[in-house]
Amino acid sequence: MDSYDIFLVAPPGLEHLVAAEARDCGFQGVTQVPGGVNVTGPLADVVRANRELRGPARVLLRIASFRAMHLAQLDKRSRKVDWASIIPQGSALHVEASCRKSKIYHNKAAAQRVATAASEAIAGTVDADAVIRLKVRIEDDMVTISIDTSGDALHKRGHKGAMGKAPIRENLAALCLRACDFRPDEPLVDPMCGSGTFPIEAAELAAGVIPGRSRGFAFDHLALDVDPVPPVPPIAATTRFFGFDRDQGAVKSAADNAAQAGVADWTRFACQPLSDLTPPTPQPGLIMINPPYGGRIGNKKQLYGLYGAFGQIVKDRFAGWRVGMVTSEPSLAKATGLDWADPVGPFPNGGIRVTLYRSECL
Ligand SMILES: C[S@@+](CC[C@H](N)C(=O)[O-])C[C@H]1O[C@@H](n2cnc3c(N)ncnc32)[C@H](O)[C@@H]1O
């Protein structure tokens, strides 16, 4: 069986967590590089990576790599690629290129050469809105051509209707849970849950459902043998993933999103201010929180009090629980008065650099 190079695009700063997830899911040849993780495997692994991994932002399949010193050589070598083995006849495609430290320096000209070679080989068309998208990287005169097999970024699980004010991306939430050693058999509480991303990701892990079970992917349009998503035997749900928020609209959206994701029975959402927070289960677990930060919503100065109150409440009421907190400012993390060990990041979330702070058991 042919083995391919598959690249898992990772949030910068969280590559190690994506690598750990890939290893846990049985992918081979896992190596971490800045911006992602390389794995090797058959084409079926492209499908599996897209459907089953929670951390990557997207999955690229390498289809060619060769040296080219000038555009005529790029054109000639691109025409030797077996495009038809991956891209169905008559498809529309789009190519983007980036050149670094190379004799070929013109991104658009490079993209155009590859686009012409590929589209002619499959009697297709070139279209900026095409679902099939090729990425050409030219670095030190080495050309690498990959195909984006994901389409929409993978944080879009396909279940979320309502978004809330400043949601954390699902793949970042999943990686934060991993970084906090979350175990699906322990409870989780998000006291400021917004659209419910943390409890829903936690519930999906407990329910044993894969993140890409109901969305479409770019690979649906490629010449790949794709098996249907296998049904999962249902696991009896126990409600142990909780989300609270003072905003009734956020709570409703979180509950709707959990229902759409099929994990309503695992989760409970309620309108409640932070000041009323108490442990919802006798068994301790993980508190995951992504409070407002100044850059995006709220005024930073007023937030110090909120962070301080959060730290005091969990110290007073949540003995035995661990805390994971995502925020943008070290000073806000410090204002909680909690002992943070070994922060993870910073990593970008919606254009803002955030860090995950983690506590030991309180
Ligand atoms: C950054 S958003 C959380 C986003 C969430 N992680 C998601 O993925 O959608 C912060 C949330 O904190 C809530 N919040 C702010 N102050 C609060 C308080 N005192 N008590 C409860 N919730 C609060 C806001 O309503 C908002 O939904």
The ligand as a Tripos MOL2 file, in Angstrom:
@<TRIPOS>MOLECULE
LIG
   27    29     1     0     0
SMALL
NO_CHARGES

@<TRIPOS>ATOM
      1 C1        -14.7520   34.7980   26.2040 C.3       1 LIG1
      2 S1        -16.4150   34.3780   26.5190 S.3       1 LIG1
      3 C2        -16.3400   32.6170   26.6900 C.3       1 LIG1
      4 C3        -16.4250   31.9260   25.3670 C.3       1 LIG1
      5 C4        -16.6020   30.4450   25.4610 C.3       1 LIG1
      6 N1        -15.3960   29.7820   25.9160 N.3       1 LIG1
      7 C5        -17.0390   29.9000   24.1010 C.2       1 LIG1
      8 O1        -16.3030   29.0770   23.5410 O.co2     1 LIG1
      9 O2        -18.0620   30.3390   23.5820 O.co2     1 LIG1
     10 C6        -16.6590   34.9070   28.1750 C.3       1 LIG1
     11 C7        -18.0290   34.6410   28.7590 C.3       1 LIG1
     12 O3        -18.0100   35.0070   30.1200 O.3       1 LIG1
     13 C8        -19.3260   35.4130   30.4900 C.3       1 LIG1
     14 N2        -19.2320   36.1470   31.7540 N.ar      1 LIG1
     15 C9        -18.6140   37.3390   31.9840 C.ar      1 LIG1
     16 N3        -18.7160   37.6650   33.2800 N.ar      1 LIG1
     17 C10       -19.4200   36.6960   33.9100 C.ar      1 LIG1
     18 C11       -19.8230   36.4630   35.2530 C.ar      1 LIG1
     19 N4        -19.5540   37.3370   36.2240 N.pl3     1 LIG1
     20 N5        -20.5050   35.3220   35.5330 N.ar      1 LIG1
     21 C12       -20.7760   34.4310   34.5460 C.ar      1 LIG1
     22 N6        -20.4210   34.6000   33.2580 N.ar      1 LIG1
     23 C13       -19.7400   35.7080   32.9370 C.ar      1 LIG1
     24 C14       -19.7750   36.2170   29.2910 C.3       1 LIG1
     25 O4        -21.1970   36.3020   29.2390 O.3       1 LIG1
     26 C15       -19.1700   35.4340   28.1120 C.3       1 LIG1
     27 O5        -20.1210   34.5250   27.5790 O.3       1 LIG1
@<TRIPOS>BOND
     1     1     2 1
     2     2     3 1
     3     2    10 1
     4     3     4 1
     5     4     5 1
     6     5     6 1
     7     5     7 1
     8     7     8 2
     9     7     9 1
    10    10    11 1
    11    11    12 1
    12    11    26 1
    13    12    13 1
    14    13    14 1
    15    13    24 1
    16    14    15 ar
    17    14    23 ar
    18    15    16 ar
    19    16    17 ar
    20    17    18 ar
    21    17    23 ar
    22    18    19 1
    23    18    20 ar
    24    20    21 ar
    25    21    22 ar
    26    22    23 ar
    27    24    25 1
    28    24    26 1
    29    26    27 1
@<TRIPOS>SUBSTRUCTURE
     1 LIG1         1 GROUP 0 **** ****
